Amino acid sequence: MKIAFIGGGNMATALIAGLAGKLTDGANIHVVDPNADALARLAAQYGVSTAGAIGAAVGAADVVVLAVKPQQMREVAGALAPQLAARAPLVLSIAAGIRARDLARWLGGYGAIVRCMPNTPALIGMGITGMVATAGVSAVQRDAADRILRAVGQTVWLDDESKIDPVTAVSGSGPAYVFFFIEALQQAAEELGLSAEQGRELALATFAGAAQLACNSSDLVTVLRERVTSKGGTTYAAITSMEQSGVKQAIVAGVKAAAARGKELGDELGTD
């Protein structure tokens, strides 16, 4: 499988790390990015070919991964469109907010597109990606898309593109919420007299352990929480305080705000 990446940033690097020498040889991966230093690092580490601009090597790919900022997508699509005719590759977009119909229009009516929303734990092979395919994607191309994103974690296929914005809000932005909560735990630890290092160690291990426990358990997360929350105990005092402060409602509202912003981005960036 020949794969071309337009963009060589963190998410592209994570995917390349999961693919090179595993799903395909590094020599079968081509990366386009204006940053010469980034290209040199990728070439040295994974044996990929590189270029500073879109050219014939992109047109020879079976899969083209668009890993650029949403604001750059229209310009990139304009440069990519002439290269698609020869091989009719699958196009994977990992840009938030860019709708498939707008990308297809910028690509001159191109129909084989899969929208993907990965998240940053892909950098350590523990990501999760929401995916949705347009009608022009074949079964073989859908399988290829799934194998590429599974190289860095799990995949969840959606039946409606409108669900990509909720996925972006829950799992795409989700690592930031987790880090935010860990920050709060560390701050509380320090304010209670523990050292910064002790707070960090306790917060990280607690979060990682609790998440793994939830993954390994067949019980609902609510049940797991209730088991730790004995009425009148320390955990009960904490949860009661958080509920009175509206913590859960604030989190839900924040995720909804992220989903709304994803839709707004699509409206803003998809206009002619």
Secondary structure by P-SEA (a helix, b strand, c coil): cbbbbccccaaaaaaaaaccccccccccbbbbcccaaaaaaaaaccbbbbbcccccccccccbbbbcccccaaaaaaaaacccccccccbbbbccccccaaaaaaaaccccbbbbbbbcccccccbbbbbbcccccccaaaaaaaaaaaaacbbbbbbccccaaaaaaacccaaaaaaaaaaaaaaaaaaaacccaaaaaaaaaaaaaaaaaaaaaccccaaaaaaaacccccaaaaaaaaaaaaaaaaaaaaaaaaaaaaaaaaaaaaacc
